[in-house]
Structure formats: structure tokens, C-alpha cells
Amino acid sequence: MSLDYYSQQLRGDFTLSHRLTLEINELTLLIESNSEKLIDSLTQYFRPLVTAHTQPDKTIQAIEGAIDLSALNWTDWPREPGKTGRKEAFIDGDGYRLVHKVKTGVCMLQTLDGAIIRGECTANDNQVINVINAQYLNHRQQQGDQLCHAAACQLNDIAVAFAGFSGGGKSTLMLHCLSTPELKYLSNDRLLIEKTEGRAIARGIPKLPRVNPGTILNDENLRSMLSEDARQAYEALPNNELWDLEDKYDVMVDEVYGPGRLSGSGTLELLFILNWERASSASTEIHEIELRDRSDLLAAVMKSPGPFYVDRTGQPLSPNTPLDVNGYLDALETVRTFEISGRVDFQTAQLAVIELLERHAT
């Protein structure tokens, strides 16, 4: 099938009269929809980035309306190690990728010029948010940035990143560090790194931290996010069960930590890779390492561009395309890297991170 065919299938005959324009660093995005409720929700979520700019670089059309493309010849997108079940499927063509979210039925058409999203968009607005952010991720990766699976915050212009395998606590540690009033939030799960003029520039995406109930219960800054009934229900669960819950809550950073706590980019000077274990009886230890000698830890830093990526010519990337190890090592060459091992201890790690960050930022 052609790009025009899929575009027409997803667009239908809806009138997209509701609009929102965002400016993510140097990229301007226009979001159009037939749902006023969806645009209102996105406006609230992205409110620091809303702009009156009238010349967008890319357009995203988010169309509220059921669609059934299940009969198409889909290919499953492979899951990350340790994760099971079908999450996404895709169809590739010349200059496009069609993605199907298996659980929600939402479909997305990604091209070089933007994306079309069709389905129950308002009920699944997090998927719309991800597609919006994917446009910026694509834009920067097309210019050579390396994509890292990392959270980050910063003090003045100096950024610190936290990487680790899924569920390792990188977002939790980053949020603990934000209890220091001078720090700003940079990114929760995706971090772009550009090597320029002998520095590593870290860029985040405007995606709010999404945390599980265990993180909320163990951080005094976050506990007010839960109702009293919800807190009591979660507190009654065993620790292992609480840790593994898939319930997710968005942390409104400027509401929880105060205004002016959001950042778009900084100079990355510190990287902490979480290689600790919940069940370990060993004390928490932090050691500086040479990343070139630790391919096992580098694997926790590298991140596939994902199913929404298209290259500078608009062609989608195969899910089996190997990541550029040397590109990551070069981008992170100037960054001091530390391994955190032993048992999970957020307080010990937080104190060590803040001490090192303050040294680098002065």
C-alpha cells in the first residue's frame, strides 16, 4: 500500500479545527485535532512550550475516532530484554512507517514531515505525547545525536545523567536529587547527547517523569500525589509486589518542586550507571569506571531509536539495526562515569551524586 492510501485511511473526513503549537528548543510543532478535549489536555501538559509561532517545522494530526486496521499484514516490533507480550506492530513503506499499538488499537503514521495518529487519542493521550516527543527525538538523531536510556537533572549548566536497565531506579534517584532546590529537571527516560567543541551536550525531551507507587511512597515530595485511600492500599502491599506494579503517575515537576525547575539542555559531566540489586546484602558502592572497558554497562546506556524513527530521507530504521557503539563512546568521552553497585540505597546514592555535582558546577 502507498503512503497516500494510509494517510487517507487515518485522516478520514474529519475536520481538524483545534490546534496547538509547541516550540521544543529549535523545533516548532503544530498539533491539529478534531478533539478540543485532547488539545486542552496537551496544552496543559506542554504549557511551558506553547508558542504563537506560525511556521511549524512538522505537523502532527491527532484524530479522535475508532479505526480497525487489524487485518493488515503487521510485523511485531521486538520487545526489550526482560519484557514480554506484544506492544507494537509495524508496516514499512517508501518514506513512511505505520505503527499499531496492540493494546489500545491506536495507529500512527510516521513520515519525515510529521505524524498522523488515529484512535482513542483522548483516552490514550500519553501515546499522543510520545509521538509528539518522537518528532524532536527524530530531529536530533537525524543530526547525529546519540539516544541514551537515561534520566537527568542539572545544577547551573552542569548535567548529571542516571542510566540503568529497565526498572533499576534511575527516575527515582533523579527525583530524589531534585529535592535539592537548586537543581532542575532535564529528562526522565530519554536523553540526547551531542559531542561538540570538546563537550557532551545533553538534551532532554518534554516528558514528565512517570513513577510507580513505590517511588511515590518513599519520597516525601511525592506522597501528596496519592489520595489517603490509595496510600493505605499501596502501603499494605509487600515491597517486592509494590516495586513491580505497573501503575504509573505523572509527576508535575513545577507543581511538586516549584516553578522554574525545568531545563532543556546542559553540559553533561557526570553519568551514574545503576548496577545495584534489591536483594543484595552488600553495601552500596560507587566507583568511577572507564566506559570503554565495560561493554556490559554501556548496554544499559544505549537506546534503540524505536518504532517511530525515520532517517533524514524519511526511511524507517529496521528494528534489528545494531547501535553505533563507537558513536556512544565518542559522545561520552568527556563524561566522568560511575558504577553504583551493591544494594539499592537511594539516600546514599543521592548524597554522593549531589556532592560530585556541586564540585563540577562551581
N, C-alpha and C positions, 0 to 999 in steps of 0.2 A: 504494500500500500504506500501511497505517496504522503509527503508532508501535508499537502493541501487537504487530502482526504481526512487525516486525523485531526487537523485543525478545524475543519468543518464539523466533524463529529463532536468535538469537545465544545466548540463555540455555540452550536445550535443557532437558534434565532433569538437569543436573549439580548436585551438592551442593557448595556453596562454603563449606567448613568451615575454610579457612585465612584469617586476617585480619591486617591491619596498619593502624595508624592513624598518620597524619602530621600535623604542625602546621607549615604554611608561613606564617610571620608570623601573620596573624589568621585564616587559613582552615584548617579541620580537614577532612581527607580520610580516608575509610575505604576500604581496598582489600580486596576479597574475591576468593578464587580457589579453584579445585579443585586447584591445584598447590602443594604445600608447597615444592618447589624454587624456584618463582618467588617466593613470599613471602620465602623466606630470602635470595634474591638482592636483592630490593628492600629488605629490611631492612638489608642490608649497605651498599647504595648510599646510602640515605637515613638512615643511622644517627643523625646529629645531630638529626634532625627527628622521630624516633619518639616517640610520646606514648601515655599511657594514657587520654587524653581519650575520653569515651564518647558525646559528642553531635556527630557529624560534620555539617558543612555540606553535603558532597557525597559520593557513593559511586561508586567505580569497581569494576566487576566484570570481572576478567581471567580468561577461561575458556580453559583448555588443551584444545584439541580441534579437529580439522580441520573446515573448513566451506567449501563451494563455492557462492558467490553470483555466479559469473562470468556467468551467463545474464541477470542483471538489466540494466536499461537505464541503464548508468553514463554519466556525463559526465566527461571528463578534466579534472583540475584543472590550470590553466596553470602552466608552469614559470617560474622567474625568468629574466630576460635572461641569455643566455650558457649556459643549461643546456638539454639536450635529452633526449628519451626520456620515456616515461610513468612517473610516480612514484606518483600518487594519482588516484583517480576518486571521484565522489560522487553521492549521490542526496539531494535535499532534500524535506522534507515539513513539515507543520504542527507546529512545535515540535521538530524534530529534523534532524540531518544524518547520513547513513550514509556512511562513508569506507572505501574499499578500497585497501589497499596493494598495488600491482600486482606488485611483485617477490616479496613474501613471502606474499601471499594473506591476510594478517591483515585483519580487518574491525573497524571501530569505529563505535559508535552514540553520537553526542553529543547530549545534551539539557541543559536548564538545571540539572537536578539532578545531573548527573554523566555517566558514560560506561559502555558495555559494550564489552569487547574480546574477540574470539574468533579463535582460530587457534593457530599455533605460538608461543605467547607466551613460553615459557621460552627458546627458541632466538633469539627476537627481542625480548628484554627491553628493549632500547633504545627500541623503539616503545611499549612499555608506559610506560616512564619519560617519554617525550614526551607521552603522553596525560595522565599524572598532572600534569605541569607545565602542560599546556594548561588544566587547571581553574583554576589560580592566575592564569594569563595572562588567561583569560576574566573571572575575578572582578575583577581590577584594571582591565581595559579597560572593563568594564561600568560602572565608577565614573569613567571619563574619563581614565585614564592613557593616555599615548602609548607605543606599542611601537616600540623602536628596534632596528636590526640592529647591535648593538654588544657588545663585551666591556668589562669594567670591574673596577677594583680600587680600594682606598681606603686612606688614611692617616688615622688617627683617625676623624673623621666626614666627612672630605672625600673625595669620589669623583672618579675620572678615568675617562672612557669613551674607547673606541677604535672608530671606525666605518670602514667601507670596503666596497667591492664584494667579492663573494664571492671568496675566495682571496687577498685583499690582505694578510693577515698580522696582522689585529687580535688574534686569540687569541695568536699567537706573541709580539707585542710586549707584551701584557698579562702573559704568563708570564715574559718577561724582567724585567719590572718587579717581579714577585713575588720575585725574588732579593734584593730589599731586605727584610730581616727584619721591619720594622715594618708592611709593607703586608699587607692582607687581600684575599682573592679575593671578588669580588662577583658577576660573571656572565661567561659565555663567549660567548654569541651572541645573547641576547635581554635587553633592558634596558627596564624600565618607568619612565616619567618622569611625575611628578605635580607640577604647579605649585601651590604652597600657601604662603601667607604670604610671598610675595616670594622664595621659594626653589624650586629644582628638586630634588625628592626622587627619587633613583634607587633602584629595587628590582630585585634580581636574582631568578633562579629557581634552584632546587637542581639544576642540571645541571652535571655535572663537565666541565671542558674536554676536548674531543676533538681530538687533534692528529695530524698526519701524520708519517711517519718523518723528513722533512727538519727539522721543528721539533725533534724529539727529538735528532737528531744534533748540532744546532747549539746546544743548551742543556745545559750540564754538569749542571744539576739534574735533567734528564730522562733522560739516557743510560742509567741503570741500569734503565729500564723495558724495554729490549730485551735479549734474550739476545746472547751474543757472536756466534753464527752469524747472527742477524738483523742485527746491526750491520754485520758484514762484507758481507752481501749488499746492504744498502742503500747502504753507502759505495762499492760498486762501480758504482753507477748514475750516469749523467750528472746534473748539477744540475737541468736542466730536467725530466728524467724523474722525478727524486726529488721535485721540487716538486709535480708534477701527480698523484702517486699518490693513490688514493682510500682506502688503508689508514688506519684510524683507531684510536687508542688513547686510553682514558680516563685522565686524569691524576688520581690520588687525591691531592687537594691536601693533606690533613692528614698523609698519609704522606710525600709528596715534600718539602713545605716545613715540616712540623712542626705540632703541634696549635695550635688557636686561631687559624687563619688563614682562617676562613670568616666572611663577613658577609652580612646580609640586606638592608641599606639604608644609604644615606648621602646627604649633600648633594652634588649634582653641581655642581662649579665649573669643571671643565676637560673639553673634548671635543677629541680629535685625530682628524682625518679623513685616512686614509691614501690619498693620491693619487699614490703613487710607482710605479715600474716596475722590474721585474727587469732589463730590457735597457737601461735608461737609463745613459748615461755622465755625466750631470750630477751634481753633488754634492747630497747630501741637504740640503734646506732646510725650515725650519719658520717659517711666517708666520701671524700672527693675522689672522683674517678676520671679516667680518660675514656671518653665515649667510643673512640676508635677501637679500644681493646675490649669492649663489652657489647658485642652484637646482640646478646640476649636482652639487654636493657634498651638498646636502640630500637628494637622491635616494638617496645611499649610507647615510643615517641612517634614513630611514623604512622601516618594515617592515609588510607586509600581516599582518593577524591570522591568516591561514592557514585551512586547511580545517576545523579543529576549533572555530572561533569561532561562538558563538551570542550574540545580544544579550540585553538584560535581560528580554525577553519570551520568550526561547527560540528566536527565529527565526534561522536561519543567514544569514550575510552572503554576498552574491554575490561571486564572485572578481573581477568587473570593477568593484566599488565603488571609486571614487577615494579616496585617502588625504587626510586633512584637513591640508593644508599649513600653514594658519594655526594649527591646533592645535599642530603641532610647533614652529613659530616662537615661539608664545607660551610653550610649556612650556620651551623652551631659551633664553628671552630673557635670563636672568641668567647664562648659562654662557659663559665665555670659550672661543672656538672657534679651532682652529689647523688649517691645512692642512700636511701633510707631503708634499713633492714631491721629484722627482729620483730617484736610485737607491735601492733598498731597502738600508737600513743600520740594523739593529735596535739596535746599540750606541749610535750617535749619537742615535737617537730616544729610547732608554731614558734616557740621561743627561739629555736636555732635559726629558723628562716628569717624572723624579724631582725635578729642580731646581725646576720650577714647582710641583709638588705640595707639596713641603716648604715653599715660600713661603706657599702658601694654607692649609696646615694648622697654621701657627704663629701 
